[in-house]
């Protein structure tokens, strides 16, 4: 009988792993990442142009190391669209203006006097220390405009192993390039925000549901397929107190019980993938778990408004989006884990200057090698002003997928929504029902 010890062991038991192939390109190190951050393109790609493999060198300064190598593929193409203008809705701008200048940083890096809207004016970043500017950028990212939170009823998570040369193997989940699918999981995801909601000034910016006084958000994650993980469900609760650990409860069908996941297990591979619980959307962890340093700004290519109903991927390992790309200006912040046992030494996070969404995350391991590359992909909905609620539901870009490259073993995890990604208006009763811990064992 296999004894389960910790989430990583559990994930390993439920996932299929593989022996890595010999790397086909030298693994970039920290110095290569720093050089890339400092680099600038000789000329930005023109909107309306389509760049192919022969043009790839012109994009080197806009695509991160490691990822750039996988884009070097015969069928690779980058369709360039004009950089979009995506301001937050009036309610978010009003909340920002009403609370401007009130939020302050505590000595420990937490916030005092934050209510709603964007906590800090990014114009301050160059006037304070890099550490304070890094924290300001981090908190602006955490408290960006997200309405009630987003829901994806069906999303795939595909584990891709390299194949020899550029030959494709078994394909799944939007794969149209090289690599072979070794494992595919299907899940549902829903996050709801309980407090600091810009559209609820009359309710002190909170919902009238349980825990809104001491919880910032809750996540509900449940696996639907395959049979050996079906029913595995998580409820993650983020506290208002920035120093309080997340409460993570999971239901394990094999054990028919609910267990608590420890804080240290957040650094483990989630369900055997290349993600941790803190990696989805680049960074979804606790700000206080890291030291932050602002590193300036950088332009890069990003899928900010996908044209695909479900994401498609080409490239050597089927991890390069076949889509339209924009040049986006991003704030660059460097994160260092406070926990010495964390397998990551540093994360470079690239946060979209206008939307606050993460575009790219680059993770350095304890050997100073570029370990993982995370790329996010979004889609702008068609604005719908038929009702006030619909106007807010369609006011922000919806997450459509992410790819996580592990450069050490040459593997990729593709996560992509196959149903609509939406920001639904939530009633208090719906929030209570969706995120009740009793749902963990419902129907099991």
VOMARVO-43081 format. One record per residue (C-alpha): residue in one letter; y, x, z; residue number from 1. Coordinates in nm, 3 decimals, always signed. Layout:
BEGIN
> A, Y, X, Z, NUM .
...
***
This chain:
BEGIN
> X, +0.000, +0.000, +0.000, 1 .
> X, +0.336, +0.150, -0.105, 2 .
> X, +0.574, +0.175, +0.187, 3 .
> X, +0.932, +0.083, +0.090, 4 .
> X, +1.196, +0.311, +0.247, 5 .
> X, +1.549, +0.241, +0.134, 6 .
> X, +1.696, +0.089, -0.177, 7 .
> X, +1.635, +0.392, -0.400, 8 .
> X, +1.261, +0.382, -0.326, 9 .
> X, +1.259, +0.010, -0.389, 10 .
> X, +1.442, +0.053, -0.719, 11 .
> X, +1.208, +0.333, -0.821, 12 .
> X, +0.907, +0.116, -0.750, 13 .
> X, +1.042, -0.166, -0.962, 14 .
> X, +1.171, +0.038, -1.255, 15 .
> X, +0.999, +0.241, -1.523, 16 .
> X, +1.108, +0.602, -1.530, 17 .
> X, +1.056, +0.871, -1.790, 18 .
> X, +1.045, +1.244, -1.834, 19 .
> X, +1.374, +1.370, -1.984, 20 .
> X, +1.376, +1.545, -2.317, 21 .
> X, +1.535, +1.884, -2.364, 22 .
> X, +1.911, +1.843, -2.406, 23 .
> X, +2.032, +1.881, -2.763, 24 .
> X, +2.385, +1.989, -2.662, 25 .
> X, +2.515, +2.204, -2.381, 26 .
> X, +2.602, +1.992, -2.079, 27 .
> X, +2.980, +1.996, -2.022, 28 .
> X, +3.105, +2.128, -1.689, 29 .
> X, +3.410, +2.054, -1.477, 30 .
> X, +3.620, +2.307, -1.670, 31 .
> X, +3.540, +2.124, -1.997, 32 .
> X, +3.646, +1.794, -1.841, 33 .
> X, +3.970, +1.945, -1.711, 34 .
> X, +4.041, +2.090, -2.056, 35 .
> X, +3.981, +1.750, -2.214, 36 .
> X, +4.215, +1.577, -1.968, 37 .
> X, +4.487, +1.826, -2.062, 38 .
> X, +4.427, +1.789, -2.437, 39 .
> X, +4.634, +1.573, -2.672, 40 .
> X, +4.552, +1.466, -3.029, 41 .
> X, +4.745, +1.623, -3.313, 42 .
> X, +4.797, +1.270, -3.447, 43 .
> X, +4.699, +0.927, -3.320, 44 .
> X, +4.470, +0.721, -3.546, 45 .
> X, +4.655, +0.458, -3.746, 46 .
> X, +4.598, +0.089, -3.674, 47 .
> X, +4.380, -0.058, -3.946, 48 .
> X, +4.200, +0.268, -4.020, 49 .
> X, +3.822, +0.312, -4.003, 50 .
> X, +3.711, +0.657, -3.894, 51 .
> X, +3.360, +0.782, -3.961, 52 .
> X, +3.149, +1.084, -3.874, 53 .
> X, +3.349, +1.314, -4.101, 54 .
> X, +3.669, +1.213, -3.915, 55 .
> X, +3.524, +1.252, -3.568, 56 .
> X, +3.697, +1.579, -3.483, 57 .
> X, +4.035, +1.402, -3.496, 58 .
> X, +3.917, +1.185, -3.203, 59 .
> X, +3.800, +1.468, -2.976, 60 .
> X, +4.103, +1.442, -2.746, 61 .
> X, +4.061, +1.063, -2.721, 62 .
> X, +3.688, +1.047, -2.639, 63 .
> X, +3.541, +1.216, -2.330, 64 .
> X, +3.300, +1.511, -2.340, 65 .
> X, +2.938, +1.406, -2.360, 66 .
> X, +3.027, +1.071, -2.511, 67 .
> X, +3.192, +1.247, -2.804, 68 .
> X, +2.863, +1.427, -2.875, 69 .
> X, +2.668, +1.102, -2.886, 70 .
> X, +2.924, +0.958, -3.131, 71 .
> X, +2.834, +1.235, -3.377, 72 .
> X, +2.593, +1.015, -3.573, 73 .
> X, +2.566, +0.943, -3.947, 74 .
> X, +2.648, +0.571, -3.922, 75 .
> X, +2.917, +0.602, -3.654, 76 .
> X, +3.249, +0.431, -3.731, 77 .
> X, +3.558, +0.355, -3.524, 78 .
> X, +3.773, +0.063, -3.637, 79 .
> X, +4.122, +0.116, -3.496, 80 .
> X, +4.345, -0.177, -3.404, 81 .
> X, +4.702, -0.179, -3.279, 82 .
> X, +4.748, -0.128, -2.907, 83 .
> X, +4.769, -0.471, -2.748, 84 .
> X, +5.034, -0.594, -2.506, 85 .
> X, +4.862, -0.762, -2.210, 86 .
> X, +5.107, -0.838, -1.927, 87 .
> X, +4.989, -1.034, -1.627, 88 .
> X, +5.073, -1.406, -1.612, 89 .
> X, +5.394, -1.537, -1.459, 90 .
> X, +5.230, -1.619, -1.123, 91 .
> X, +5.117, -1.257, -1.080, 92 .
> X, +5.453, -1.119, -1.184, 93 .
> X, +5.627, -1.359, -0.944, 94 .
> X, +5.403, -1.256, -0.655, 95 .
> X, +5.470, -0.890, -0.738, 96 .
> X, +5.844, -0.945, -0.743, 97 .
> X, +5.843, -1.152, -0.422, 98 .
> X, +5.660, -0.877, -0.233, 99 .
> X, +5.812, -0.572, -0.403, 100 .
> X, +5.874, -0.281, -0.169, 101 .
> X, +5.695, -0.441, +0.127, 102 .
> X, +5.355, -0.269, +0.097, 103 .
> X, +5.323, +0.071, +0.262, 104 .
> X, +5.047, +0.330, +0.294, 105 .
> X, +4.907, +0.399, +0.637, 106 .
> X, +4.835, +0.760, +0.738, 107 .
> X, +4.462, +0.695, +0.684, 108 .
> X, +4.525, +0.567, +0.327, 109 .
> X, +4.495, +0.196, +0.400, 110 .
> X, +4.763, -0.067, +0.337, 111 .
> X, +5.015, -0.231, +0.565, 112 .
> X, +5.211, -0.549, +0.479, 113 .
> X, +5.027, -0.625, +0.153, 114 .
> X, +5.026, -0.993, +0.058, 115 .
> X, +4.975, -1.051, -0.317, 116 .
> X, +5.068, -0.916, -0.660, 117 .
> X, +5.069, -0.547, -0.754, 118 .
> X, +5.111, -0.345, -0.433, 119 .
> X, +5.308, -0.051, -0.574, 120 .
> X, +5.546, +0.017, -0.861, 121 .
> X, +5.385, +0.283, -1.079, 122 .
> X, +5.731, +0.437, -1.127, 123 .
> X, +5.681, +0.580, -0.776, 124 .
> X, +5.381, +0.790, -0.875, 125 .
> X, +5.587, +1.093, -0.976, 126 .
> X, +5.811, +1.073, -0.669, 127 .
> X, +5.542, +1.101, -0.399, 128 .
> X, +5.262, +1.347, -0.326, 129 .
> X, +4.960, +1.348, -0.562, 130 .
> X, +4.749, +1.219, -0.272, 131 .
> X, +4.978, +0.922, -0.206, 132 .
> X, +5.016, +0.851, -0.578, 133 .
> X, +4.637, +0.856, -0.614, 134 .
> X, +4.603, +0.601, -0.333, 135 .
> X, +4.875, +0.383, -0.486, 136 .
> X, +4.696, +0.385, -0.823, 137 .
> X, +4.369, +0.303, -0.649, 138 .
> X, +4.513, +0.005, -0.461, 139 .
> X, +4.689, -0.121, -0.775, 140 .
> X, +4.350, -0.112, -0.947, 141 .
> X, +4.179, -0.299, -0.661, 142 .
> X, +4.449, -0.567, -0.646, 143 .
> X, +4.509, -0.609, -1.019, 144 .
> X, +4.531, -0.960, -1.165, 145 .
> X, +4.178, -1.107, -1.160, 146 .
> X, +4.237, -1.479, -1.091, 147 .
> X, +3.938, -1.616, -0.892, 148 .
> X, +3.703, -1.349, -1.028, 149 .
> X, +3.461, -1.346, -1.318, 150 .
> X, +3.118, -1.488, -1.397, 151 .
> X, +2.853, -1.384, -1.649, 152 .
> X, +2.557, -1.619, -1.648, 153 .
> X, +2.334, -1.387, -1.854, 154 .
> X, +2.364, -1.012, -1.901, 155 .
> X, +2.115, -0.750, -2.017, 156 .
> X, +2.063, -0.412, -1.857, 157 .
> X, +1.871, -0.184, -2.096, 158 .
> X, +1.744, +0.164, -2.006, 159 .
> X, +1.753, +0.392, -2.310, 160 .
> X, +1.556, +0.715, -2.346, 161 .
> X, +1.639, +0.964, -2.625, 162 .
> X, +1.415, +1.007, -2.926, 163 .
> X, +1.372, +1.322, -3.126, 164 .
> X, +1.657, +1.380, -3.370, 165 .
> X, +1.847, +1.070, -3.481, 166 .
> X, +1.538, +0.853, -3.522, 167 .
> X, +1.549, +0.513, -3.353, 168 .
> X, +1.262, +0.397, -3.135, 169 .
> X, +1.209, +0.058, -2.973, 170 .
> X, +1.536, -0.135, -2.976, 171 .
> X, +1.676, -0.398, -2.741, 172 .
> X, +2.006, -0.530, -2.608, 173 .
> X, +2.238, -0.452, -2.900, 174 .
> X, +2.087, -0.112, -2.985, 175 .
> X, +2.149, -0.017, -3.349, 176 .
> X, +2.149, +0.363, -3.324, 177 .
> X, +1.908, +0.620, -3.189, 178 .
> X, +1.704, +0.613, -2.871, 179 .
> X, +1.428, +0.385, -2.751, 180 .
> X, +1.441, +0.103, -2.497, 181 .
> X, +1.212, +0.183, -2.204, 182 .
> X, +1.310, -0.104, -1.978, 183 .
> X, +1.518, -0.422, -2.001, 184 .
> X, +1.634, -0.640, -1.714, 185 .
> X, +1.824, -0.970, -1.727, 186 .
> X, +2.057, -1.080, -1.450, 187 .
> X, +2.338, -1.316, -1.362, 188 .
> X, +2.660, -1.202, -1.193, 189 .
> X, +2.949, -1.381, -1.024, 190 .
> X, +3.238, -1.238, -0.822, 191 .
> X, +3.488, -1.456, -0.639, 192 .
> X, +3.809, -1.343, -0.465, 193 .
> X, +3.897, -1.515, -0.140, 194 .
> X, +4.235, -1.365, -0.051, 195 .
> X, +4.551, -1.208, -0.196, 196 .
> X, +4.540, -1.467, -0.476, 197 .
> X, +4.876, -1.471, -0.655, 198 .
> X, +4.832, -1.829, -0.778, 199 .
> X, +4.801, -1.973, -0.424, 200 .
> X, +5.136, -1.903, -0.250, 201 .
> X, +5.129, -2.245, -0.080, 202 .
> X, +4.797, -2.148, +0.087, 203 .
> X, +4.915, -1.807, +0.207, 204 .
> X, +4.746, -1.664, -0.103, 205 .
> X, +4.395, -1.755, +0.024, 206 .
> X, +4.125, -2.007, -0.055, 207 .
> X, +4.028, -2.258, +0.215, 208 .
> X, +3.667, -2.143, +0.229, 209 .
> X, +3.461, -1.962, +0.489, 210 .
> X, +3.548, -1.596, +0.555, 211 .
> X, +3.875, -1.599, +0.359, 212 .
> X, +4.049, -1.458, +0.667, 213 .
> X, +3.826, -1.149, +0.680, 214 .
> X, +3.672, -1.112, +0.333, 215 .
> X, +3.842, -0.999, +0.012, 216 .
> X, +3.563, -1.084, -0.235, 217 .
> X, +3.197, -1.172, -0.261, 218 .
> X, +2.948, -1.083, -0.536, 219 .
> X, +2.636, -1.279, -0.625, 220 .
> X, +2.378, -1.088, -0.835, 221 .
> X, +2.037, -1.230, -0.922, 222 .
> X, +1.771, -1.092, -1.159, 223 .
> X, +1.603, -1.333, -1.397, 224 .
> X, +1.366, -1.106, -1.595, 225 .
> X, +1.117, -0.937, -1.616, 226 .
> X, +0.858, -1.088, -1.387, 227 .
> X, +0.837, -0.793, -1.146, 228 .
> X, +1.206, -0.820, -1.045, 229 .
> X, +1.270, -1.192, -1.108, 230 .
> X, +1.425, -1.349, -0.801, 231 .
> X, +1.564, -1.024, -0.658, 232 .
> X, +1.907, -1.133, -0.540, 233 .
> X, +2.208, -0.969, -0.376, 234 .
> X, +2.515, -1.102, -0.200, 235 .
> X, +2.781, -0.834, -0.150, 236 .
> X, +3.077, -0.905, +0.080, 237 .
> X, +3.388, -0.682, +0.078, 238 .
> X, +3.588, -0.697, +0.401, 239 .
> X, +3.965, -0.736, +0.428, 240 .
> X, +3.959, -0.441, +0.668, 241 .
> X, +3.950, -0.138, +0.437, 242 .
> X, +3.761, +0.063, +0.700, 243 .
> X, +3.483, -0.192, +0.746, 244 .
> X, +3.156, -0.138, +0.559, 245 .
> X, +3.048, -0.385, +0.293, 246 .
> X, +2.789, -0.638, +0.399, 247 .
> X, +2.510, -0.631, +0.141, 248 .
> X, +2.216, -0.868, +0.180, 249 .
> X, +1.928, -0.876, -0.064, 250 .
> X, +1.627, -1.101, -0.109, 251 .
> X, +1.309, -0.920, -0.217, 252 .
> X, +1.048, -1.158, -0.361, 253 .
> X, +0.769, -0.904, -0.307, 254 .
> X, +0.843, -0.906, +0.066, 255 .
> X, +0.966, -1.266, +0.087, 256 .
> X, +1.247, -1.173, +0.319, 257 .
> X, +1.617, -1.095, +0.328, 258 .
> X, +1.716, -0.741, +0.424, 259 .
> X, +2.047, -0.563, +0.479, 260 .
> X, +2.131, -0.270, +0.249, 261 .
> X, +2.291, +0.021, +0.433, 262 .
> X, +2.625, +0.172, +0.334, 263 .
> X, +2.461, +0.501, +0.233, 264 .
> X, +2.237, +0.318, -0.014, 265 .
> X, +2.546, +0.231, -0.220, 266 .
> X, +2.517, +0.582, -0.368, 267 .
> X, +2.160, +0.518, -0.488, 268 .
> X, +2.073, +0.420, -0.844, 269 .
> X, +2.094, +0.042, -0.871, 270 .
> X, +1.758, -0.102, -0.980, 271 .
> X, +1.664, +0.233, -1.133, 272 .
> X, +1.962, +0.235, -1.370, 273 .
> X, +2.236, +0.496, -1.421, 274 .
> X, +2.473, +0.282, -1.213, 275 .
> X, +2.530, +0.257, -0.840, 276 .
> X, +2.681, -0.047, -0.670, 277 .
> X, +3.015, +0.140, -0.677, 278 .
> X, +3.005, +0.219, -1.051, 279 .
> X, +3.021, -0.116, -1.224, 280 .
> X, +3.348, -0.142, -1.414, 281 .
> X, +3.406, +0.227, -1.348, 282 .
> X, +3.490, +0.187, -0.980, 283 .
> X, +3.418, -0.109, -0.755, 284 .
> X, +3.374, +0.081, -0.431, 285 .
> X, +3.572, +0.112, -0.111, 286 .
> X, +3.895, +0.309, -0.145, 287 .
> X, +3.861, +0.455, +0.205, 288 .
> X, +3.530, +0.621, +0.119, 289 .
> X, +3.715, +0.874, -0.101, 290 .
> X, +4.004, +1.115, -0.110, 291 .
> X, +4.236, +1.035, -0.402, 292 .
> X, +4.457, +1.259, -0.616, 293 .
> X, +4.685, +1.144, -0.897, 294 .
> X, +4.646, +1.364, -1.206, 295 .
> X, +4.899, +1.215, -1.445, 296 .
> X, +4.847, +1.011, -1.762, 297 .
> X, +4.627, +1.037, -2.069, 298 .
> X, +4.581, +0.846, -2.394, 299 .
> X, +4.226, +0.758, -2.492, 300 .
> X, +4.026, +0.522, -2.711, 301 .
> X, +3.896, +0.206, -2.549, 302 .
> X, +3.741, -0.126, -2.651, 303 .
> X, +4.002, -0.353, -2.494, 304 .
> X, +3.953, -0.651, -2.724, 305 .
> X, +3.600, -0.661, -2.863, 306 .
> X, +3.543, -0.859, -3.180, 307 .
> X, +3.172, -0.904, -3.107, 308 .
> X, +3.005, -1.209, -2.956, 309 .
> X, +2.762, -0.967, -2.789, 310 .
> X, +2.828, -0.593, -2.792, 311 .
> X, +2.653, -0.373, -3.049, 312 .
> X, +2.593, -0.002, -3.007, 313 .
> X, +2.531, +0.286, -3.249, 314 .
> X, +2.533, +0.662, -3.201, 315 .
> X, +2.262, +0.910, -3.113, 316 .
> X, +2.151, +0.714, -2.806, 317 .
> X, +2.282, +0.366, -2.896, 318 .
> X, +2.571, +0.389, -2.651, 319 .
> X, +2.877, +0.403, -2.882, 320 .
> X, +3.028, +0.060, -2.941, 321 .
> X, +3.033, -0.069, -3.298, 322 .
> X, +3.362, -0.247, -3.250, 323 .
> X, +3.737, -0.221, -3.273, 324 .
> X, +3.912, +0.036, -3.057, 325 .
> X, +4.265, +0.077, -2.924, 326 .
> X, +4.461, +0.378, -2.807, 327 .
> X, +4.543, +0.299, -2.443, 328 .
> X, +4.760, +0.490, -2.199, 329 .
> X, +4.581, +0.545, -1.868, 330 .
> X, +4.657, +0.678, -1.523, 331 .
> X, +4.416, +0.957, -1.428, 332 .
> X, +4.298, +0.976, -1.066, 333 .
> X, +4.047, +1.210, -0.907, 334 .
> X, +3.814, +1.081, -0.634, 335 .
> X, +3.624, +1.300, -0.388, 336 .
> X, +3.361, +1.132, -0.167, 337 .
> X, +3.417, +1.171, +0.206, 338 .
> X, +3.042, +1.152, +0.265, 339 .
> X, +2.904, +1.503, +0.216, 340 .
> X, +2.560, +1.370, +0.126, 341 .
> X, +2.688, +1.187, -0.183, 342 .
> X, +2.521, +1.320, -0.502, 343 .
> X, +2.858, +1.309, -0.680, 344 .
> X, +3.117, +1.579, -0.610, 345 .
> X, +3.406, +1.424, -0.804, 346 .
> X, +3.486, +1.121, -1.016, 347 .
> X, +3.772, +1.116, -1.266, 348 .
> X, +3.883, +0.756, -1.313, 349 .
> X, +4.103, +0.647, -1.605, 350 .
> X, +4.290, +0.324, -1.522, 351 .
> X, +4.468, +0.126, -1.794, 352 .
> X, +4.841, +0.157, -1.725, 353 .
> X, +4.918, -0.206, -1.809, 354 .
> X, +4.612, -0.407, -1.702, 355 .
> X, +4.484, -0.195, -1.412, 356 .
> X, +4.131, -0.216, -1.552, 357 .
> X, +3.914, +0.098, -1.563, 358 .
> X, +3.852, +0.239, -1.910, 359 .
> X, +3.641, +0.551, -1.842, 360 .
> X, +3.488, +0.720, -1.539, 361 .
> X, +3.358, +1.080, -1.548, 362 .
> X, +3.135, +1.197, -1.263, 363 .
> X, +3.084, +1.562, -1.167, 364 .
> X, +2.767, +1.657, -0.978, 365 .
> X, +2.725, +1.908, -0.696, 366 .
> X, +2.655, +2.185, -0.949, 367 .
> X, +2.996, +2.127, -1.113, 368 .
> X, +2.838, +1.977, -1.426, 369 .
> X, +2.951, +1.657, -1.596, 370 .
> X, +2.680, +1.429, -1.469, 371 .
> X, +2.762, +1.078, -1.587, 372 .
> X, +3.003, +0.908, -1.827, 373 .
> X, +3.085, +0.538, -1.778, 374 .
> X, +3.263, +0.338, -2.049, 375 .
> X, +3.378, -0.022, -2.004, 376 .
> X, +3.436, -0.282, -2.277, 377 .
> X, +3.657, -0.592, -2.261, 378 .
> X, +3.753, -0.890, -2.476, 379 .
> X, +4.071, -1.094, -2.478, 380 .
> X, +4.012, -1.471, -2.487, 381 .
> X, +4.210, -1.703, -2.710, 382 .
> X, +4.503, -1.822, -2.494, 383 .
> X, +4.470, -2.188, -2.400, 384 .
> X, +4.772, -2.355, -2.240, 385 .
> X, +4.626, -2.708, -2.249, 386 .
> X, +4.628, -2.711, -1.867, 387 .
> X, +4.770, -2.481, -1.602, 388 .
> X, +4.417, -2.382, -1.497, 389 .
> X, +4.308, -2.302, -1.853, 390 .
> X, +4.620, -2.092, -1.905, 391 .
> X, +4.521, -1.876, -1.607, 392 .
> X, +4.152, -1.867, -1.702, 393 .
> X, +4.247, -1.720, -2.040, 394 .
> X, +4.518, -1.485, -1.915, 395 .
> X, +4.314, -1.168, -1.876, 396 .
> X, +4.055, -0.960, -2.055, 397 .
> X, +3.695, -1.043, -1.979, 398 .
> X, +3.434, -0.775, -1.908, 399 .
> X, +3.182, -0.770, -2.194, 400 .
> X, +2.978, -0.464, -2.108, 401 .
> X, +2.954, -0.104, -1.991, 402 .
> X, +2.748, +0.200, -2.082, 403 .
> X, +2.645, +0.471, -1.837, 404 .
> X, +2.535, +0.805, -1.982, 405 .
> X, +2.337, +1.041, -1.760, 406 .
> X, +2.392, +1.378, -1.929, 407 .
> X, +2.149, +1.559, -1.703, 408 .
> X, +1.844, +1.374, -1.833, 409 .
> X, +1.998, +1.244, -2.159, 410 .
> X, +1.946, +0.877, -2.069, 411 .
> X, +2.174, +0.574, -2.105, 412 .
> X, +2.196, +0.239, -1.932, 413 .
> X, +2.354, -0.038, -2.138, 414 .
> X, +2.489, -0.339, -1.949, 415 .
> X, +2.623, -0.617, -2.173, 416 .
> X, +2.702, -0.984, -2.139, 417 .
> X, +2.503, -1.206, -2.374, 418 .
> X, +2.666, -1.523, -2.246, 419 .
> X, +3.039, -1.593, -2.222, 420 .
> X, +3.229, -1.385, -1.966, 421 .
> X, +3.466, -1.623, -1.792, 422 .
> X, +3.717, -1.643, -1.508, 423 .
> X, +3.648, -1.998, -1.388, 424 .
> X, +3.873, -2.196, -1.160, 425 .
> X, +3.679, -2.235, -0.835, 426 .
> X, +3.710, -2.511, -0.577, 427 .
> X, +3.657, -2.432, -0.210, 428 .
> X, +3.330, -2.628, -0.216, 429 .
> X, +3.202, -2.435, -0.518, 430 .
> X, +3.280, -2.105, -0.347, 431 .
> X, +3.095, -2.212, -0.031, 432 .
> X, +2.791, -2.322, -0.231, 433 .
> X, +2.775, -2.022, -0.466, 434 .
> X, +2.804, -1.749, -0.206, 435 .
> X, +2.614, -1.894, +0.085, 436 .
> X, +2.347, -1.653, +0.210, 437 .
> X, +2.103, -1.947, +0.201, 438 .
> X, +2.108, -1.912, -0.181, 439 .
> X, +1.926, -1.583, -0.148, 440 .
> X, +1.597, -1.765, -0.087, 441 .
> X, +1.669, -2.088, -0.272, 442 .
> X, +1.361, -2.207, -0.462, 443 .
> X, +1.165, -1.891, -0.388, 444 .
***
